[in-house]
Amino acid sequence: MIWLMDCVYLAVGAFLLPFWLLKIPTAPRYRAGILQRLGLSPRLDPGRRRLWIHCASVGEAAIPTMLVADFRRRFPDWQIVFSTNTDTGAARLRELHPGATVFYLPLDLSPCVALALRRIAPTVLLLVELEFWPNLTGACAERGVPIGIINGRITGGSQRMLKAMSRLWPRLWRGVSVCCARGPDDAEGFIRAGLARERVFDCGMLKCDQPPAEPLPEELARLQSMFQIAAGAPVLVAGSTRVGEESILAAAYRDLISKYRRLRMIVVPRHVERAREAVAAVRGRGLPAVTKTDLDLGRATADGTEVIVVDTIGELSACYALATVTFVGGSLLPPGGGQNVMEAAALGKPVLTGPYTTNFRTEVELLRAAGTAVLVRTAADLVDEVDRLLLDPVRARGIGAAGRRTVERNRGASERTFRHVEKLATGGLTT
């Protein structure tokens, strides 16, 4: 099966090769970490105990923060290293863990995986959410490296695919010693996908344990000044937007400013390299737009009428803190999948999101049940919901406060998850 997986990967790679050859010279994110992706990971001391945590991208980077702090207190002699798939994920991990070793995940080809494992020499591997790579997990099992899935989430499509794979490859899950699912639905999903029931636990959402990323007052003041947000002016922040959504948001904003002249909109694309595309989409609706980088470098100045497109990493929480109303993207257009709604809720902000949120259904359902998140399907829906919130600021603040309380009530996942990770580290759980 390992050789079969290699053949599948090579066939897909051959099909995508022209695309990669086109992108590598022009897009830095495709060049980032090429040698590490081939298995030339940092060469680390093989005699030291080491926890390897894999976070797919910037969205997953902060999820294990509390868990990492607990692990460092309990196992101060262990080295903790991080891998990711993206340049933005690498930048965020280095920001969160200064001085830590951060590298790119090797391609799931057996030679690349084997080389990386020799160089990293992990004692335990943790996969955040569901970054399941069969050759990597199989190679870890062969080497006696236990694997844990933390904040585990699984979509219907992934569940069906992994279930089919486990029928063809009965030992598919052999490397996974424990799965700490983020909720009962995800726990059942992993079990249906073939992971043994006794290895799956509902530990809750680690995102609820992240302390709200409250920016410093001086940072908020700086952004308000740079963006020319007048005192008391309402602000709509659209976070983690994806292709096609900026145009819909701009259409809604154009209608809203006919009634709320002082309303400002800040757009934070999910991938910063799309910033110019987002600017073009806004301008395509007849609205002025400017990037934060252009403001930072003095290439442009805001006059209080532009849509601000944030093209710098690590700014989303600060922008949410400025918001009167938030919209969480990746959710308006199919296939979507959604993005993290808990970050805005933890900051006490009303949350709007689209209907395509399968990747974050547990979080969205939790907030909707508490009355702190609302689904919008069209630009007209967005206009109506923002209008309702702006017309009644007391209600908007109450909804935001209820969201913050909902996040606080669901804390404790880090402690529950850590108990299982501790067993992995001490040999209480094995592959």
C-alpha positions as MATLAB code, in Angstrom:
seq = 'MIWLMDCVYLAVGAFLLPFWLLKIPTAPRYRAGILQRLGLSPRLDPGRRRLWIHCASVGEAAIPTMLVADFRRRFPDWQIVFSTNTDTGAARLRELHPGATVFYLPLDLSPCVALALRRIAPTVLLLVELEFWPNLTGACAERGVPIGIINGRITGGSQRMLKAMSRLWPRLWRGVSVCCARGPDDAEGFIRAGLARERVFDCGMLKCDQPPAEPLPEELARLQSMFQIAAGAPVLVAGSTRVGEESILAAAYRDLISKYRRLRMIVVPRHVERAREAVAAVRGRGLPAVTKTDLDLGRATADGTEVIVVDTIGELSACYALATVTFVGGSLLPPGGGQNVMEAAALGKPVLTGPYTTNFRTEVELLRAAGTAVLVRTAADLVDEVDRLLLDPVRARGIGAAGRRTVERNRGASERTFRHVEKLATGGLTT';
ca = [
       0.000    0.000    0.000;
       2.912    2.363    0.635;
       4.114    1.873   -2.923;
       0.556    2.284   -4.182;
       0.262    5.601   -2.341;
       3.600    6.699   -3.826;
       2.337    5.859   -7.318;
      -0.867    7.837   -6.720;
       1.084   10.842   -5.430;
       3.508   10.707   -8.380;
       0.655   10.497  -10.873;
      -1.066   13.516   -9.318;
       2.265   15.338   -9.155;
       2.942   14.683  -12.839;
      -0.497   16.070  -13.714;
       0.111   19.224  -11.633;
       3.751   19.693  -12.695;
       3.033   22.313  -15.416;
       1.063   24.370  -12.904;
       3.872   24.196  -10.335;
       6.524   25.073  -12.918;
       4.485   28.135  -13.800;
       3.895   29.175  -10.206;
       7.320   28.538   -8.642;
       9.107   31.446  -10.404;
       6.265   33.904   -9.835;
       4.723   33.023   -6.453;
       7.005   32.936   -3.377;
       4.677   30.635   -1.439;
       5.239   27.861   -3.983;
       9.022   28.200   -3.620;
       9.016   28.304    0.171;
      10.650   25.297    1.782;
      11.137   23.226   -1.384;
      14.102   21.292    0.037;
      12.293   20.667    3.325;
       9.265   19.374    1.432;
      11.608   16.854   -0.201;
      12.624   15.583    3.229;
      15.613   17.806    3.989;
      14.120   18.925    7.284;
      16.359   20.476    9.965;
      18.822   17.916   11.319;
      18.099   17.685   15.050;
      19.820   15.917   17.950;
      18.669   12.255   17.790;
      19.373   11.783   21.482;
      16.868   14.359   22.687;
      13.191   13.708   23.362;
      11.115   15.731   20.967;
       7.446   16.647   20.429;
       6.618   17.389   16.796;
       3.386   19.355   16.246;
       1.999   19.758   12.746;
      -0.306   22.717   11.995;
      -1.507   22.839    8.386;
      -1.584   26.612    8.001;
      -2.033   29.929    9.762;
      -5.567   29.002   10.836;
      -4.323   26.050   12.881;
      -1.120   27.637   14.202;
      -2.596   29.109   17.387;
      -4.856   26.152   18.258;
      -2.336   24.216   20.422;
      -0.907   27.303   22.187;
      -2.277   26.468   25.655;
      -1.397   22.810   25.210;
       2.183   23.736   24.321;
       2.465   25.855   27.474;
       1.200   22.955   29.603;
       3.586   20.534   27.910;
       6.584   22.782   28.478;
       5.766   23.047   32.184;
       5.352   19.282   32.545;
       8.266   18.244   30.286;
      10.830   21.072   30.378;
      13.603   18.869   28.966;
      11.700   18.078   25.753;
      12.206   20.038   22.557;
       9.023   21.140   20.776;
       9.198   21.635   17.002;
       6.513   22.678   14.530;
       5.737   21.938   10.902;
       3.291   23.517    8.487;
       2.270   23.454    4.835;
       2.324   27.182    4.081;
       4.557   30.219    4.333;
       1.908   32.116    6.295;
       1.633   29.205    8.712;
       5.409   29.235    9.190;
       5.422   32.976    9.855;
       2.620   32.675   12.403;
       4.286   29.757   14.216;
       7.560   31.686   14.472;
       5.638   34.643   15.875;
       3.867   32.478   18.467;
       6.939   30.423   19.434;
      10.071   32.585   19.111;
      13.210   30.507   18.804;
      11.370   27.253   18.077;
      12.308   25.102   15.088;
       9.672   25.580   12.364;
       9.829   23.697    9.070;
       7.684   22.561    6.153;
       5.991   19.167    6.219;
       7.662   16.704    3.853;
       5.707   15.451    0.874;
       3.924   12.216    1.755;
       6.208   10.193   -0.516;
       7.871    7.381    1.395;
      11.497    8.473    0.617;
      10.764   12.076    1.656;
       9.026   10.945    4.846;
      11.804    8.517    5.766;
      14.494   11.168    5.284;
      12.564   13.743    7.326;
      11.982   11.327   10.193;
      15.683   10.468   10.356;
      16.583   14.151   10.561;
      13.839   15.238   12.998;
      13.884   12.103   15.180;
      10.524   12.770   16.878;
       9.468   11.035   20.071;
       5.772   11.951   19.677;
       3.868   13.480   16.732;
       0.714   15.573   17.174;
      -1.501   16.397   14.190;
      -3.774   19.414   14.627;
      -7.367   18.847   13.452;
      -6.990   16.335   10.578;
      -3.689   16.469    8.717;
      -3.663   12.747    8.071;
      -0.930   11.565    5.688;
      -0.852    7.757    5.333;
       2.840    7.352    4.554;
       3.839    9.675    7.397;
       1.633    7.959    9.965;
       2.667    4.514    8.723;
       6.366    5.382    8.918;
       5.901    6.707   12.461;
       4.160    3.466   13.446;
       7.057    1.431   12.061;
       9.485    3.502   14.144;
       7.391    3.322   17.308;
       6.553    7.038   17.269;
       3.045    7.448   18.768;
       0.690    9.877   17.034;
      -2.096   11.948   18.536;
      -4.761   13.950   16.705;
      -5.721   17.042   18.703;
      -8.768   19.273   18.226;
      -9.750   16.544   15.772;
     -12.306   17.464   13.162;
     -13.489   15.451   10.198;
     -15.831   16.375    7.363;
     -18.237   14.021    5.681;
     -16.052   13.829    2.584;
     -12.909   13.022    4.574;
     -14.810   10.455    6.602;
     -16.000    8.615    3.510;
     -12.573    8.723    1.878;
     -10.748    7.455    4.970;
     -13.360    4.744    5.550;
     -12.848    3.480    2.003;
      -9.070    3.643    2.404;
      -9.196    1.740    5.696;
     -11.081   -1.100    3.986;
      -8.331   -1.381    1.387;
      -5.594   -0.744    3.935;
      -6.693   -2.273    7.285;
      -3.618   -0.869    9.049;
      -4.269    2.682    7.862;
      -4.891    4.013   11.382;
      -2.269    1.881   13.124;
      -0.031    4.858   13.889;
      -2.736    6.892   15.660;
      -2.745    6.139   19.370;
      -5.340    8.709   20.380;
      -7.733   11.174   18.767;
      -8.932   14.105   20.895;
     -11.998   15.188   18.924;
     -13.436   18.681   19.236;
     -16.986   17.409   19.771;
     -19.249   14.326   19.790;
     -20.069   14.557   16.079;
     -16.407   14.615   15.124;
     -15.652   11.771   17.541;
     -18.293    9.605   15.855;
     -16.968   10.677   12.469;
     -13.485    9.377   13.266;
     -14.941    6.109   14.501;
     -16.981    5.694   11.318;
     -13.823    6.452    9.326;
     -12.188    3.387   10.863;
     -10.368    4.595   13.972;
     -10.903    2.269   16.931;
     -13.533    3.568   19.340;
     -11.294    3.095   22.385;
      -8.795    5.548   20.888;
     -11.297    8.371   20.288;
     -12.292   10.906   22.957;
     -14.531   13.962   22.919;
     -12.227   16.552   24.504;
     -13.856   19.754   23.279;
     -12.574   22.643   21.205;
      -9.078   23.896   21.936;
     -10.058   27.183   20.301;
     -12.281   27.962   23.287;
      -9.225   27.803   25.554;
      -7.249   30.367   23.604;
      -7.235   33.635   25.542;
      -8.866   36.401   23.491;
      -6.136   38.074   21.476;
      -6.936   41.494   22.891;
      -4.660   44.015   21.145;
      -3.005   46.743   23.167;
      -4.924   50.045   23.281;
      -2.068   51.819   21.527;
      -2.183   49.275   18.673;
      -5.916   49.854   18.248;
      -5.389   53.598   18.324;
      -2.685   53.297   15.659;
      -4.948   51.283   13.362;
      -7.886   53.616   13.910;
      -5.708   56.549   12.958;
      -4.166   54.809    9.939;
      -7.561   53.635    8.689;
      -9.208   57.000    9.444;
     -11.963   55.485   11.557;
     -13.772   58.325   13.290;
     -14.556   58.017   16.995;
     -17.789   56.085   17.426;
     -18.038   55.154   13.738;
     -19.396   51.648   13.089;
     -16.989   49.134   11.565;
     -17.744   45.973    9.584;
     -14.803   43.551    9.549;
     -14.847   40.689    7.048;
     -12.230   38.144    8.103;
     -10.700   35.169    6.259;
     -12.449   35.959    2.976;
     -11.962   33.810   -0.108;
     -12.346   34.124   -3.865;
     -15.652   35.707   -4.882;
     -16.623   36.896   -1.428;
     -15.074   40.371   -1.597;
     -17.329   41.297   -4.505;
     -20.431   40.210   -2.567;
     -19.265   42.068    0.523;
     -18.568   45.202   -1.499;
     -22.084   45.081   -2.977;
     -23.527   44.863    0.525;
     -21.282   47.646    1.802;
     -22.275   49.926   -1.075;
     -25.915   49.567   -0.026;
     -25.132   50.042    3.658;
     -23.166   53.276    3.269;
     -26.135   54.888    1.574;
     -27.733   54.745    5.039;
     -24.690   54.684    7.341;
     -22.322   57.261    5.901;
     -19.639   56.723    8.559;
     -19.593   52.935    8.275;
     -16.112   51.575    7.480;
     -15.341   48.126    6.093;
     -12.111   46.216    6.666;
     -11.451   43.070    4.618;
      -8.856   40.501    5.721;
      -8.375   37.863    2.990;
      -7.649   34.307    4.129;
      -4.502   34.338    1.967;
      -2.585   37.601    1.964;
      -1.323   37.073   -1.580;
      -4.920   37.625   -2.737;
      -4.948   41.191   -1.444;
      -4.631   42.830   -4.869;
      -7.379   40.567   -6.197;
      -9.587   41.639   -3.271;
      -8.858   45.315   -3.994;
      -9.810   44.785   -7.633;
     -13.069   43.084   -6.611;
     -14.021   46.028   -4.388;
     -13.126   48.557   -7.059;
     -15.145   46.503   -9.520;
     -18.190   47.466   -7.452;
     -17.323   51.140   -7.851;
     -15.787   51.606   -4.391;
     -12.333   52.905   -3.457;
      -9.985   50.414   -1.778;
      -6.446   50.435   -0.422;
      -4.139   47.848    1.152;
      -2.685   48.172    4.622;
       0.833   47.779    3.221;
       0.325   50.811    0.996;
      -0.799   52.754    4.053;
       2.144   51.471    6.128;
       4.665   52.488    3.479;
       3.095   55.854    2.765;
       2.192   54.925   -0.811;
      -1.409   55.847   -0.011;
      -3.378   57.653    2.663;
      -6.891   56.963    3.902;
      -9.536   59.673    3.897;
     -12.248   57.688    5.661;
     -14.100   56.446    2.576;
     -11.989   53.495    1.385;
     -12.409   49.824    1.994;
      -9.259   48.708    3.805;
      -7.796   45.394    2.586;
      -5.367   43.968    5.125;
      -2.447   42.218    3.440;
      -0.230   41.634    6.475;
      -0.055   38.517    8.646;
      -1.313   38.353   12.228;
      -3.672   41.361   12.059;
      -7.040   39.609   12.127;
      -7.598   39.749   15.895;
      -6.735   43.440   16.038;
      -9.177   44.125   13.205;
     -11.908   42.100   14.916;
     -11.291   44.160   18.052;
     -12.088   47.304   16.018;
     -15.344   45.812   14.741;
     -18.926   46.614   15.519;
     -20.013   43.611   13.435;
     -17.916   40.760   12.035;
     -18.354   38.512    9.040;
     -16.314   35.295    8.940;
     -15.545   34.258    5.376;
     -14.819   31.100    3.468;
     -18.529   30.470    3.877;
     -20.617   32.390    1.332;
     -19.859   30.355   -1.780;
     -19.629   26.585   -2.328;
     -17.729   24.496   -1.507;
     -16.590   26.927    1.199;
     -15.982   25.131    4.465;
     -15.899   28.185    6.701;
     -13.266   29.633    8.990;
     -12.775   30.110   12.721;
     -15.815   31.898   14.164;
     -14.600   31.582   17.760;
     -11.915   34.255   17.444;
     -14.443   37.038   16.866;
     -16.867   35.597   19.438;
     -14.134   35.464   22.099;
     -13.582   39.185   21.542;
     -17.261   39.850   22.224;
     -18.320   40.637   18.652;
     -21.536   39.641   16.835;
     -20.716   37.055   14.173;
     -22.220   36.688   10.707;
     -21.208   33.796    8.482;
     -22.335   32.152    5.282;
     -24.069   28.755    4.990;
     -21.042   26.744    3.794;
     -19.331   26.007    7.102;
     -18.866   22.234    7.121;
     -15.285   22.495    8.419;
     -16.466   24.493   11.440;
     -19.967   23.168   11.909;
     -19.473   22.420   15.619;
     -18.323   25.962   16.387;
     -21.033   27.579   14.257;
     -23.787   25.442   15.778;
     -22.550   26.262   19.273;
     -22.722   30.007   18.610;
     -26.013   29.815   16.756;
     -27.585   27.904   19.651;
     -26.508   30.749   21.928;
     -27.968   33.330   19.541;
     -24.584   34.925   18.847;
     -24.057   33.892   15.225;
     -26.334   34.431   12.228;
     -26.191   32.787    8.804;
     -26.390   35.026    5.728;
     -26.701   33.664    2.203;
     -26.624   36.740   -0.032;
     -25.510   40.344   -0.110;
     -29.105   41.326    0.690;
     -29.078   39.100    3.782;
     -25.817   40.680    4.873;
     -27.282   44.163    4.459;
     -30.375   43.243    6.494;
     -28.431   41.682    9.381;
     -25.837   44.446    9.614;
     -28.651   47.006    9.463;
     -30.447   45.330   12.390;
     -27.294   45.341   14.496;
     -26.360   48.937   13.694;
     -29.897   50.151   14.423;
     -29.732   48.654   17.929;
     -26.179   48.953   19.286;
     -27.278   47.842   22.776;
     -28.584   44.583   21.299;
     -25.390   44.179   19.245;
     -23.241   44.550   22.350;
     -25.441   42.066   24.201;
     -25.076   39.511   21.400;
     -21.309   39.992   21.458;
     -21.174   39.556   25.235;
     -23.227   36.360   24.957;
     -20.720   35.049   22.425;
     -17.838   35.728   24.784;
     -19.667   33.912   27.594;
     -20.332   30.958   25.288;
     -16.634   30.624   24.550;
     -15.766   30.893   28.250;
     -18.317   28.225   29.239;
     -16.779   25.761   26.821;
     -13.240   26.029   28.097;
     -11.340   23.060   29.488;
     -10.420   21.271   26.269;
      -6.703   21.929   26.767;
      -6.695   20.196   30.136;
      -8.654   17.195   28.816;
      -6.460   16.937   25.726;
      -3.248   17.307   27.703;
      -4.059   14.249   29.813;
      -3.919   12.121   26.663;
      -0.830   13.854   25.289;
       0.897   13.299   28.636;
       0.226    9.568   28.299;
       1.767    9.613   24.817;
       4.877   11.289   26.198;
       5.247    8.923   29.152;
       4.550    5.715   27.227;
       1.052    5.233   28.605;
      -0.309    5.119   25.070;
       1.453    3.329   22.245;
       0.808    2.536   18.601;
];
